[in-house]
């Protein structure tokens, strides 16, 4: 440190502000020039500072802590006297948390610096700054606006652009004379112009709010965090109580004292870090002399003091809505001061009264945590019900049966959902203001595959707990870009397998603009996460064997509904929609709606269909219950209400059931029938299964899987008749136990011309498959087999678990002890033994391996999760057995055949084999000549013999959440291990970030640069802040130029 940088006062060195000016401490800690010597700082005698410091610290510590309420969905709500509740973090639907907990919905929200959850796992993609519904609730329900506390003007501009899009609609429809009425690429070339919506007029109608045009400023106000304008401390802040005997100047000396403490702590670290085994020393490192340096230094501080908030934090002052400018200037009204520590790592709140006294304080972490166990509110999860033994077909179900005098309790089974060939599961059926229910969302099932419609937040995680894996959801229909309809869609495109997003080009562009801005992602990157399939109005869309016809509904922003048809069955979904004849008539009279468009809106709910899902709510955005109650009985007979909290008793309407247990199964409707089946499997499936005895294994030969001749039913034949025809010609029965069994109901699902596509979709989850070229992929399809087995039958025998790849297409499997050979031929005894084994097969604590649709097992090379692989601890003693009552359908492939295909077609697989072959040798490790010390060389030699990269990845809290494909890909890309000597630099601030490191042994840390405190570098050290005895680094290096496969 240079001698003239400080003045030594009572053994305390205080760096001066090096700007060539003269300074002194003035009111509330700011600095201003005075006529004194350059670089001189006036400091009182040390003897008085300590007493005053203790007095002020005691006064600050005596301030009551503000009530902090942790919200279940994430974020915290803090009660203040000055402005009421303040909420930090805004995950979706947190206003419902406040309602349910009996606390006021806040008007003030602090927007986190990180507006989206980027942590891998179920919470990935959750919007942490969902300001739409807090804004809607406060404005439309309370007639007030919200205040958003943001970092800077750029953050405000971003939020305004997004809110304009969602509140007012796309900009091209509201640019005055330059506005367009519709986008041509939304419509088929021959679609009648008179039937097209005039979005310029329709959206302008919904923006009319009591004679005023709705704008963002009516709903949102903004408050910014600010740094001090002329120094290192803020002006005119609230002060601790009971300091009458101490002057303002003395209070402000505490700020300088806190700075002294920060310097002292840094010097202590310097003394610890002085010298290393190379004789290098950091003792000449300079202390920070500017605001940036001290803020970086203070970021590491953990103590909570009045002075440090003033010194380090950026501050935002939030006033009551009634405060005048004069009152704000004089600080004569209560207020809340919010301090944001560097990078938003921590926040401090001061509740200040009208006398400028702090009457409450709070401190909280800047990281918004979303509970990974969150699920859809109100989702009626299907219970894990005890299964009946069903020992004999002619016996009644009983709670238990006796076998050899021993009572066998009914076992618990993992969740298993059998999706319909055509039907819908309601994920949520309420709206954004209902505290007891989730926003609306659905899964449309087509040939057993899921297509989400406006998925709510946490939908993917909720379905996974029901045994519905992400790869069974193959697409999303996005109706519009309001947050209660698109938040879960953004989550879905970032998690699980790549999906198809289906919507109109106009709505799709709006969705991309919105989330690219909020997540700070480029539109190109966001588009790369999924595949877009345009829904064209007036043109049929074929997807997964069903036919869709889309239309634009009547809403405040562009919104679609649709009709979908499958094998003579149909469903109509209205989307958010104002279906009020009186309002439609008025809009037609005003010229906002053409006659053709108005007639189409009137007739939309009157079309013949098997199921009508109609939204309802409060006009002018939604359809009144009274209107729906007046619909003809023939329409109401097939109609369920969605998007509503509760249907008033005076209306003869039905609310749609939620959860997998309430799935509406349209494939079970008889010809000309009217009642929609709910729960369980189809009645015709049960009848067929009970009346047809056959072998336990059903195998579909290749021609049958790819054959489209039986994929569509004739209008004159039922599903049962069609299956009988299909069964005679395409099913081969293969005995496994030498006794007869039921036909697995899962095998009765009719084939589809999209089955091959779906098989490839499931196989893409297996490592190395996606790296194959087209010709090799076709070889895989030629070599695989599709099989179906009944419940309690063996899917993969223990002896073969390491010899085949088995991917679950439908159903659920668990491990079970290998089937015993019975000396008795008693059929009842064999079934009872199966029951006992079933009880052993599944542990409720999750320790038992379970496979759902989309999961797979096989050699460890193809299933990196050892517990699910053929090399698990139980593989030699346990079979994999079907537990779904409908049976299990699987894709199997001999590993010898797949190994040959992968070895010839996948460079990634060859790299994996090469690394595996060289384990225990040094041939694949870069030769290093710069290693110093025997300990370093010893660690490097040991790692060459024992390093398991997959285990290393699983030790990393982030990388362990990668998919199996990504883990294997990362393993193949890794180079090393590579040794670094103690004190050697890994990366220098400002250098390109072209590689990543995984620590094998030793420790590393970011340390301040030795010449200035404006940056950092990562360095290996052997003592000091790391406090470890092993001081050598072994690293795996991953080049940045190669991307992980999704």
NORTAKA-V275316 format. One record per backbone hydrogen bond with DSSP energy under -0.5 kcal/mol. NH is the residue of the N-H (numbers start at 1). CO is the residue of the C=O. E is the energy in kcal/mol with one decimal. If there is no record, write none. Layout:
BEGIN
nh->NH co->CO e->E
nh->NH co->CO e->E
END
This chain:
BEGIN
nh->5 co->2 e->-1.5
nh->6 co->3 e->-1.0
nh->7 co->14 e->-0.5
nh->9 co->7 e->-0.8
nh->9 co->12 e->-1.5
nh->10 co->8 e->-0.5
nh->12 co->9 e->-1.2
nh->13 co->11 e->-0.5
nh->14 co->7 e->-0.6
nh->14 co->12 e->-0.5
nh->15 co->13 e->-0.5
nh->16 co->5 e->-1.5
nh->18 co->16 e->-0.8
nh->18 co->289 e->-0.6
nh->19 co->17 e->-1.9
nh->23 co->40 e->-0.5
nh->24 co->32 e->-0.8
nh->26 co->30 e->-2.4
nh->29 co->26 e->-1.7
nh->30 co->27 e->-1.1
nh->32 co->24 e->-1.0
nh->36 co->34 e->-1.8
nh->39 co->21 e->-0.7
nh->40 co->37 e->-1.5
nh->43 co->41 e->-0.5
nh->48 co->45 e->-1.2
nh->49 co->45 e->-1.0
nh->50 co->46 e->-1.4
nh->51 co->47 e->-0.5
nh->52 co->48 e->-2.0
nh->53 co->49 e->-3.2
nh->54 co->50 e->-2.2
nh->55 co->51 e->-2.2
nh->56 co->52 e->-2.7
nh->57 co->53 e->-2.6
nh->58 co->54 e->-2.4
nh->59 co->55 e->-2.1
nh->60 co->56 e->-2.7
nh->61 co->57 e->-2.8
nh->62 co->58 e->-1.3
nh->63 co->60 e->-1.3
nh->66 co->361 e->-3.0
nh->69 co->77 e->-3.2
nh->70 co->68 e->-0.6
nh->71 co->75 e->-2.4
nh->74 co->71 e->-1.6
nh->76 co->88 e->-1.8
nh->77 co->69 e->-2.6
nh->78 co->86 e->-3.1
nh->79 co->67 e->-1.8
nh->80 co->84 e->-1.1
nh->84 co->80 e->-0.8
nh->86 co->78 e->-2.5
nh->87 co->108 e->-2.4
nh->88 co->76 e->-2.5
nh->89 co->87 e->-0.5
nh->89 co->110 e->-1.9
nh->90 co->128 e->-3.1
nh->94 co->91 e->-1.3
nh->96 co->93 e->-1.0
nh->97 co->93 e->-0.7
nh->98 co->94 e->-1.7
nh->99 co->95 e->-1.9
nh->100 co->96 e->-2.7
nh->101 co->97 e->-2.2
nh->102 co->98 e->-0.6
nh->102 co->99 e->-0.9
nh->103 co->98 e->-2.2
nh->107 co->85 e->-0.8
nh->108 co->85 e->-0.9
nh->109 co->147 e->-2.8
nh->110 co->87 e->-3.1
nh->111 co->109 e->-0.7
nh->111 co->149 e->-2.4
nh->112 co->110 e->-0.5
nh->115 co->113 e->-0.8
nh->117 co->126 e->-2.4
nh->118 co->116 e->-0.6
nh->124 co->121 e->-1.7
nh->125 co->117 e->-2.9
nh->126 co->123 e->-2.2
nh->128 co->115 e->-2.4
nh->128 co->126 e->-0.6
nh->129 co->115 e->-0.7
nh->130 co->90 e->-3.0
nh->131 co->129 e->-1.7
nh->135 co->131 e->-2.0
nh->136 co->132 e->-2.7
nh->137 co->133 e->-2.9
nh->138 co->134 e->-2.1
nh->139 co->135 e->-1.9
nh->140 co->136 e->-2.8
nh->141 co->136 e->-0.6
nh->141 co->137 e->-1.6
nh->142 co->137 e->-1.4
nh->143 co->139 e->-0.9
nh->144 co->138 e->-3.3
nh->146 co->219 e->-3.0
nh->147 co->107 e->-3.0
nh->148 co->146 e->-0.5
nh->148 co->221 e->-3.0
nh->149 co->109 e->-3.1
nh->149 co->147 e->-0.5
nh->150 co->148 e->-0.7
nh->150 co->223 e->-2.5
nh->156 co->152 e->-1.7
nh->157 co->153 e->-2.8
nh->158 co->154 e->-2.3
nh->159 co->155 e->-2.2
nh->160 co->156 e->-2.5
nh->161 co->157 e->-2.4
nh->162 co->158 e->-2.2
nh->163 co->159 e->-2.8
nh->164 co->160 e->-2.5
nh->165 co->161 e->-1.5
nh->166 co->162 e->-1.9
nh->167 co->163 e->-3.0
nh->168 co->163 e->-0.5
nh->168 co->164 e->-1.9
nh->169 co->164 e->-0.8
nh->169 co->165 e->-0.7
nh->173 co->170 e->-1.6
nh->174 co->171 e->-2.0
nh->178 co->175 e->-1.6
nh->179 co->176 e->-1.7
nh->180 co->172 e->-2.5
nh->184 co->182 e->-0.5
nh->186 co->183 e->-1.7
nh->187 co->184 e->-1.8
nh->188 co->537 e->-2.6
nh->191 co->188 e->-2.1
nh->195 co->192 e->-1.1
nh->196 co->192 e->-0.5
nh->196 co->193 e->-1.3
nh->199 co->181 e->-2.9
nh->199 co->197 e->-1.0
nh->201 co->198 e->-0.5
nh->202 co->198 e->-2.9
nh->203 co->199 e->-2.3
nh->204 co->200 e->-1.0
nh->205 co->201 e->-2.0
nh->206 co->202 e->-1.5
nh->207 co->203 e->-1.2
nh->208 co->204 e->-0.6
nh->208 co->205 e->-0.9
nh->209 co->207 e->-0.7
nh->209 co->212 e->-4.1
nh->210 co->208 e->-0.6
nh->212 co->209 e->-1.4
nh->214 co->207 e->-3.5
nh->214 co->212 e->-0.5
nh->218 co->215 e->-1.2
nh->219 co->216 e->-1.6
nh->220 co->216 e->-2.6
nh->221 co->146 e->-2.8
nh->223 co->148 e->-2.3
nh->225 co->150 e->-1.7
nh->226 co->315 e->-2.3
nh->234 co->310 e->-0.7
nh->239 co->356 e->-2.3
nh->246 co->243 e->-1.6
nh->251 co->247 e->-2.0
nh->252 co->248 e->-2.1
nh->253 co->249 e->-0.9
nh->254 co->250 e->-0.6
nh->254 co->251 e->-1.2
nh->255 co->252 e->-0.8
nh->256 co->252 e->-0.9
nh->257 co->253 e->-2.3
nh->258 co->254 e->-2.7
nh->259 co->255 e->-1.7
nh->260 co->256 e->-2.2
nh->261 co->257 e->-2.1
nh->262 co->258 e->-2.0
nh->263 co->259 e->-2.4
nh->264 co->260 e->-2.6
nh->265 co->261 e->-2.4
nh->266 co->262 e->-2.0
nh->267 co->263 e->-2.7
nh->268 co->264 e->-2.1
nh->269 co->265 e->-2.0
nh->270 co->266 e->-2.2
nh->271 co->267 e->-2.2
nh->272 co->268 e->-1.8
nh->273 co->269 e->-2.2
nh->274 co->270 e->-0.7
nh->279 co->276 e->-2.1
nh->285 co->282 e->-2.0
nh->286 co->1010 e->-0.6
nh->294 co->290 e->-2.2
nh->295 co->291 e->-2.5
nh->296 co->292 e->-2.0
nh->297 co->293 e->-2.1
nh->298 co->294 e->-3.0
nh->299 co->295 e->-1.3
nh->300 co->297 e->-1.2
nh->301 co->298 e->-1.9
nh->305 co->303 e->-0.6
nh->309 co->305 e->-1.5
nh->310 co->306 e->-1.6
nh->311 co->307 e->-2.4
nh->312 co->308 e->-2.9
nh->313 co->308 e->-0.7
nh->313 co->309 e->-1.1
nh->314 co->340 e->-2.5
nh->315 co->226 e->-2.3
nh->316 co->338 e->-2.3
nh->318 co->316 e->-0.6
nh->318 co->336 e->-2.7
nh->319 co->317 e->-0.5
nh->320 co->334 e->-0.7
nh->323 co->320 e->-1.6
nh->328 co->324 e->-2.2
nh->329 co->325 e->-2.3
nh->330 co->326 e->-2.1
nh->331 co->327 e->-0.6
nh->331 co->328 e->-0.6
nh->332 co->327 e->-2.1
nh->335 co->352 e->-2.3
nh->336 co->318 e->-2.2
nh->337 co->350 e->-2.5
nh->338 co->316 e->-2.9
nh->338 co->336 e->-0.6
nh->339 co->337 e->-0.5
nh->339 co->348 e->-3.6
nh->340 co->314 e->-3.3
nh->340 co->338 e->-0.5
nh->341 co->339 e->-0.6
nh->341 co->346 e->-3.1
nh->344 co->341 e->-2.3
nh->345 co->342 e->-1.4
nh->347 co->364 e->-2.5
nh->348 co->339 e->-2.2
nh->349 co->362 e->-2.7
nh->350 co->337 e->-2.8
nh->351 co->360 e->-3.1
nh->352 co->335 e->-2.5
nh->352 co->350 e->-0.8
nh->353 co->357 e->-2.6
nh->356 co->353 e->-1.8
nh->358 co->239 e->-2.8
nh->359 co->351 e->-3.3
nh->359 co->357 e->-0.6
nh->360 co->351 e->-1.0
nh->361 co->64 e->-1.8
nh->362 co->349 e->-1.9
nh->364 co->347 e->-2.2
nh->366 co->345 e->-2.4
nh->368 co->366 e->-0.6
nh->369 co->367 e->-0.7
nh->371 co->369 e->-0.5
nh->374 co->371 e->-1.9
nh->379 co->376 e->-1.8
nh->380 co->378 e->-0.6
nh->381 co->379 e->-1.7
nh->385 co->383 e->-1.8
nh->387 co->411 e->-1.1
nh->389 co->398 e->-0.7
nh->395 co->392 e->-1.5
nh->401 co->408 e->-0.8
nh->403 co->406 e->-2.3
nh->406 co->403 e->-1.5
nh->408 co->401 e->-2.2
nh->409 co->407 e->-0.7
nh->410 co->399 e->-0.5
nh->419 co->417 e->-0.8
nh->423 co->445 e->-1.5
nh->424 co->664 e->-2.1
nh->425 co->443 e->-2.6
nh->426 co->657 e->-0.5
nh->427 co->425 e->-0.7
nh->427 co->441 e->-2.1
nh->428 co->441 e->-1.7
nh->430 co->438 e->-1.9
nh->434 co->431 e->-1.2
nh->435 co->433 e->-0.7
nh->437 co->434 e->-1.0
nh->438 co->377 e->-1.2
nh->440 co->430 e->-1.2
nh->441 co->428 e->-2.2
nh->442 co->453 e->-1.9
nh->443 co->425 e->-2.3
nh->444 co->451 e->-2.9
nh->445 co->423 e->-3.0
nh->445 co->443 e->-0.6
nh->446 co->444 e->-0.5
nh->446 co->449 e->-2.6
nh->447 co->421 e->-3.6
nh->448 co->420 e->-1.1
nh->449 co->446 e->-1.8
nh->450 co->472 e->-3.0
nh->451 co->444 e->-2.0
nh->452 co->475 e->-2.4
nh->453 co->442 e->-2.7
nh->454 co->452 e->-0.5
nh->454 co->477 e->-2.2
nh->459 co->456 e->-1.5
nh->462 co->458 e->-2.3
nh->463 co->459 e->-2.5
nh->464 co->460 e->-1.9
nh->465 co->461 e->-1.5
nh->466 co->462 e->-0.5
nh->466 co->463 e->-1.1
nh->467 co->464 e->-1.6
nh->468 co->463 e->-2.6
nh->469 co->467 e->-0.9
nh->469 co->853 e->-0.6
nh->472 co->469 e->-1.8
nh->473 co->470 e->-1.5
nh->474 co->450 e->-2.5
nh->474 co->472 e->-0.7
nh->475 co->450 e->-0.9
nh->476 co->500 e->-2.9
nh->477 co->452 e->-3.5
nh->478 co->476 e->-0.6
nh->478 co->502 e->-2.0
nh->479 co->477 e->-0.6
nh->485 co->482 e->-2.3
nh->486 co->482 e->-1.7
nh->487 co->483 e->-1.3
nh->488 co->455 e->-0.9
nh->490 co->486 e->-1.9
nh->491 co->487 e->-1.6
nh->492 co->488 e->-2.3
nh->493 co->489 e->-2.1
nh->494 co->490 e->-0.9
nh->494 co->491 e->-0.7
nh->495 co->491 e->-1.0
nh->495 co->492 e->-0.5
nh->500 co->474 e->-1.4
nh->501 co->499 e->-0.5
nh->501 co->531 e->-3.1
nh->502 co->476 e->-3.5
nh->502 co->500 e->-0.6
nh->503 co->501 e->-0.6
nh->503 co->533 e->-1.1
nh->508 co->504 e->-2.6
nh->509 co->505 e->-2.4
nh->510 co->506 e->-1.8
nh->511 co->507 e->-2.4
nh->512 co->508 e->-2.4
nh->513 co->509 e->-2.5
nh->514 co->510 e->-2.3
nh->515 co->511 e->-2.2
nh->516 co->512 e->-2.2
nh->517 co->513 e->-1.6
nh->518 co->514 e->-2.2
nh->519 co->515 e->-2.1
nh->520 co->517 e->-0.6
nh->521 co->516 e->-1.9
nh->526 co->522 e->-2.2
nh->527 co->523 e->-2.3
nh->528 co->524 e->-1.2
nh->529 co->525 e->-0.6
nh->529 co->526 e->-1.1
nh->530 co->527 e->-1.2
nh->531 co->499 e->-2.5
nh->533 co->501 e->-2.8
nh->535 co->503 e->-2.5
nh->536 co->534 e->-0.8
nh->537 co->186 e->-3.0
nh->537 co->535 e->-0.5
nh->538 co->550 e->-0.7
nh->539 co->536 e->-1.7
nh->541 co->548 e->-2.2
nh->543 co->546 e->-2.3
nh->546 co->543 e->-1.9
nh->547 co->565 e->-2.5
nh->548 co->541 e->-3.1
nh->549 co->563 e->-2.5
nh->551 co->561 e->-2.1
nh->553 co->551 e->-0.5
nh->553 co->559 e->-2.4
nh->555 co->553 e->-0.7
nh->560 co->479 e->-1.5
nh->561 co->551 e->-2.5
nh->562 co->573 e->-2.4
nh->563 co->549 e->-2.2
nh->564 co->571 e->-2.7
nh->565 co->547 e->-2.4
nh->566 co->569 e->-2.6
nh->569 co->566 e->-2.5
nh->571 co->564 e->-2.2
nh->572 co->611 e->-2.7
nh->573 co->562 e->-2.9
nh->574 co->613 e->-2.0
nh->578 co->554 e->-2.0
nh->579 co->577 e->-1.0
nh->580 co->578 e->-0.7
nh->584 co->580 e->-2.9
nh->585 co->581 e->-2.4
nh->586 co->582 e->-1.8
nh->587 co->583 e->-2.3
nh->588 co->584 e->-2.0
nh->589 co->585 e->-2.2
nh->590 co->586 e->-2.0
nh->591 co->588 e->-1.0
nh->592 co->587 e->-2.0
nh->593 co->587 e->-1.4
nh->597 co->194 e->-0.7
nh->598 co->594 e->-2.8
nh->599 co->595 e->-2.5
nh->600 co->596 e->-1.9
nh->601 co->597 e->-2.0
nh->602 co->598 e->-2.2
nh->603 co->599 e->-2.4
nh->604 co->600 e->-1.0
nh->606 co->603 e->-1.3
nh->607 co->603 e->-0.6
nh->607 co->604 e->-0.9
nh->610 co->570 e->-0.7
nh->611 co->570 e->-0.7
nh->612 co->638 e->-2.7
nh->613 co->572 e->-2.7
nh->613 co->611 e->-0.5
nh->614 co->612 e->-0.8
nh->614 co->640 e->-2.3
nh->616 co->642 e->-1.2
nh->617 co->623 e->-2.5
nh->621 co->618 e->-0.9
nh->622 co->618 e->-0.8
nh->627 co->624 e->-0.5
nh->628 co->624 e->-1.4
nh->629 co->625 e->-2.4
nh->630 co->626 e->-0.8
nh->630 co->627 e->-0.8
nh->631 co->628 e->-1.3
nh->635 co->632 e->-1.0
nh->636 co->632 e->-2.2
nh->637 co->633 e->-2.1
nh->638 co->635 e->-1.3
nh->639 co->636 e->-1.0
nh->640 co->612 e->-2.7
nh->641 co->654 e->-3.3
nh->642 co->614 e->-2.2
nh->644 co->429 e->-2.0
nh->648 co->646 e->-0.6
nh->651 co->648 e->-1.8
nh->653 co->651 e->-1.6
nh->656 co->641 e->-2.5
nh->659 co->426 e->-2.5
nh->661 co->380 e->-0.6
nh->662 co->659 e->-0.9
nh->663 co->660 e->-1.5
nh->664 co->424 e->-2.8
nh->665 co->663 e->-0.7
nh->665 co->677 e->-2.9
nh->666 co->422 e->-1.0
nh->666 co->664 e->-1.0
nh->667 co->422 e->-1.8
nh->668 co->665 e->-1.0
nh->669 co->666 e->-1.3
nh->673 co->670 e->-2.9
nh->677 co->665 e->-0.9
nh->679 co->663 e->-1.0
nh->686 co->682 e->-2.3
nh->687 co->683 e->-2.5
nh->688 co->684 e->-2.1
nh->689 co->685 e->-2.6
nh->690 co->686 e->-2.3
nh->691 co->687 e->-1.4
nh->692 co->688 e->-0.8
nh->693 co->691 e->-0.5
nh->694 co->741 e->-3.8
nh->697 co->734 e->-0.5
nh->698 co->696 e->-0.5
nh->698 co->788 e->-3.5
nh->699 co->697 e->-0.5
nh->699 co->732 e->-1.5
nh->700 co->786 e->-2.6
nh->701 co->699 e->-0.6
nh->701 co->730 e->-0.7
nh->704 co->701 e->-0.9
nh->705 co->701 e->-1.7
nh->706 co->702 e->-1.9
nh->707 co->703 e->-0.8
nh->711 co->708 e->-1.5
nh->717 co->714 e->-1.6
nh->722 co->718 e->-2.3
nh->723 co->719 e->-2.5
nh->724 co->720 e->-2.2
nh->725 co->721 e->-2.1
nh->726 co->722 e->-2.8
nh->727 co->723 e->-3.9
nh->728 co->724 e->-1.7
nh->729 co->725 e->-0.9
nh->730 co->726 e->-2.0
nh->731 co->727 e->-1.2
nh->732 co->699 e->-1.4
nh->732 co->730 e->-0.5
nh->734 co->697 e->-1.4
nh->735 co->733 e->-0.5
nh->741 co->694 e->-4.9
nh->743 co->692 e->-0.9
nh->746 co->886 e->-3.0
nh->747 co->744 e->-2.1
nh->748 co->745 e->-1.9
nh->749 co->746 e->-0.9
nh->755 co->752 e->-1.6
nh->758 co->754 e->-2.2
nh->759 co->755 e->-2.5
nh->760 co->756 e->-2.1
nh->761 co->757 e->-2.0
nh->762 co->758 e->-2.2
nh->763 co->759 e->-2.5
nh->764 co->760 e->-1.6
nh->765 co->762 e->-1.4
nh->766 co->763 e->-1.8
nh->767 co->862 e->-0.8
nh->769 co->766 e->-1.3
nh->770 co->766 e->-0.5
nh->771 co->768 e->-0.8
nh->772 co->769 e->-1.6
nh->777 co->773 e->-2.2
nh->778 co->774 e->-2.1
nh->779 co->775 e->-1.5
nh->780 co->776 e->-1.8
nh->781 co->777 e->-2.0
nh->782 co->778 e->-2.1
nh->783 co->779 e->-1.7
nh->784 co->780 e->-1.5
nh->785 co->892 e->-2.3
nh->786 co->700 e->-0.9
nh->787 co->890 e->-2.3
nh->788 co->698 e->-2.9
nh->789 co->888 e->-2.6
nh->790 co->696 e->-0.9
nh->792 co->882 e->-3.1
nh->793 co->790 e->-1.7
nh->795 co->880 e->-3.4
nh->796 co->880 e->-1.6
nh->800 co->797 e->-1.7
nh->801 co->798 e->-1.0
nh->803 co->800 e->-1.8
nh->804 co->800 e->-0.9
nh->805 co->893 e->-3.1
nh->806 co->804 e->-0.5
nh->806 co->857 e->-2.6
nh->807 co->891 e->-2.9
nh->808 co->855 e->-2.7
nh->809 co->807 e->-0.6
nh->809 co->889 e->-2.4
nh->810 co->889 e->-2.1
nh->813 co->851 e->-2.7
nh->814 co->881 e->-2.2
nh->815 co->849 e->-1.1
nh->816 co->879 e->-2.3
nh->818 co->877 e->-2.1
nh->822 co->820 e->-0.6
nh->830 co->826 e->-1.9
nh->831 co->827 e->-2.0
nh->832 co->828 e->-2.3
nh->833 co->829 e->-2.3
nh->834 co->830 e->-1.9
nh->835 co->831 e->-1.7
nh->836 co->832 e->-2.2
nh->837 co->833 e->-2.5
nh->838 co->834 e->-1.9
nh->839 co->835 e->-1.7
nh->840 co->836 e->-1.2
nh->841 co->837 e->-0.8
nh->841 co->838 e->-0.7
nh->842 co->838 e->-0.5
nh->842 co->839 e->-0.5
nh->846 co->843 e->-1.7
nh->851 co->813 e->-2.7
nh->853 co->467 e->-0.5
nh->854 co->808 e->-2.9
nh->855 co->852 e->-2.8
nh->857 co->806 e->-2.2
nh->862 co->859 e->-1.6
nh->863 co->859 e->-1.7
nh->866 co->864 e->-1.1
nh->868 co->865 e->-1.8
nh->869 co->866 e->-1.5
nh->870 co->858 e->-3.5
nh->872 co->869 e->-1.1
nh->875 co->872 e->-1.0
nh->877 co->874 e->-1.2
nh->878 co->874 e->-1.9
nh->879 co->816 e->-2.7
nh->880 co->796 e->-2.8
nh->881 co->814 e->-3.2
nh->881 co->879 e->-0.6
nh->882 co->793 e->-2.3
nh->883 co->812 e->-2.9
nh->884 co->812 e->-1.1
nh->887 co->884 e->-1.8
nh->888 co->789 e->-2.5
nh->889 co->810 e->-2.2
nh->890 co->787 e->-2.9
nh->891 co->807 e->-3.0
nh->892 co->785 e->-2.9
nh->892 co->890 e->-0.5
nh->893 co->805 e->-2.0
nh->895 co->803 e->-2.6
nh->898 co->894 e->-2.2
nh->899 co->895 e->-3.5
nh->900 co->896 e->-1.6
nh->901 co->897 e->-1.9
nh->902 co->898 e->-3.0
nh->903 co->899 e->-2.5
nh->904 co->900 e->-1.6
nh->905 co->901 e->-1.9
nh->906 co->902 e->-2.7
nh->907 co->905 e->-0.6
nh->910 co->906 e->-1.8
nh->911 co->907 e->-2.0
nh->912 co->908 e->-2.0
nh->913 co->909 e->-2.5
nh->914 co->910 e->-2.0
nh->915 co->911 e->-2.3
nh->916 co->912 e->-2.5
nh->917 co->913 e->-2.4
nh->918 co->914 e->-1.5
nh->919 co->916 e->-0.9
nh->920 co->944 e->-2.2
nh->921 co->918 e->-2.3
nh->925 co->922 e->-1.3
nh->937 co->933 e->-1.5
nh->938 co->934 e->-2.5
nh->939 co->935 e->-2.2
nh->940 co->936 e->-2.0
nh->941 co->937 e->-2.3
nh->942 co->938 e->-2.4
nh->943 co->939 e->-2.1
nh->944 co->940 e->-1.4
nh->945 co->941 e->-0.9
nh->945 co->942 e->-0.7
nh->946 co->942 e->-1.9
nh->947 co->943 e->-2.3
nh->949 co->947 e->-0.6
nh->952 co->948 e->-2.0
nh->953 co->949 e->-2.6
nh->954 co->950 e->-2.1
nh->955 co->951 e->-0.9
nh->955 co->952 e->-0.7
nh->956 co->952 e->-0.6
nh->956 co->953 e->-1.3
nh->960 co->956 e->-2.1
nh->961 co->958 e->-1.6
nh->962 co->959 e->-1.9
nh->967 co->963 e->-2.5
nh->968 co->964 e->-2.3
nh->969 co->965 e->-2.2
nh->970 co->966 e->-2.7
nh->971 co->967 e->-2.4
nh->972 co->968 e->-2.0
nh->973 co->969 e->-1.5
nh->974 co->970 e->-1.5
nh->975 co->1037 e->-2.4
nh->977 co->1035 e->-0.5
nh->978 co->1035 e->-3.0
nh->980 co->1033 e->-2.5
nh->983 co->1020 e->-2.7
nh->984 co->981 e->-2.2
nh->986 co->1018 e->-2.1
nh->987 co->1018 e->-1.2
nh->991 co->988 e->-2.5
nh->994 co->992 e->-1.3
nh->996 co->1038 e->-2.0
nh->998 co->1036 e->-2.1
nh->1000 co->1034 e->-4.0
nh->1001 co->1034 e->-1.1
nh->1005 co->1019 e->-1.8
nh->1007 co->1017 e->-2.8
nh->1009 co->1015 e->-1.7
nh->1017 co->1007 e->-2.1
nh->1018 co->987 e->-1.2
nh->1019 co->1005 e->-2.6
nh->1020 co->984 e->-1.6
nh->1021 co->1019 e->-0.5
nh->1026 co->1023 e->-1.2
nh->1027 co->1024 e->-1.0
nh->1031 co->1029 e->-0.6
nh->1033 co->980 e->-1.5
nh->1034 co->1001 e->-1.9
nh->1035 co->978 e->-2.8
nh->1036 co->998 e->-2.3
nh->1037 co->975 e->-2.8
nh->1038 co->996 e->-2.5
nh->1039 co->1037 e->-0.5
nh->1040 co->994 e->-2.7
nh->1042 co->1039 e->-0.7
nh->1043 co->1041 e->-0.5
END
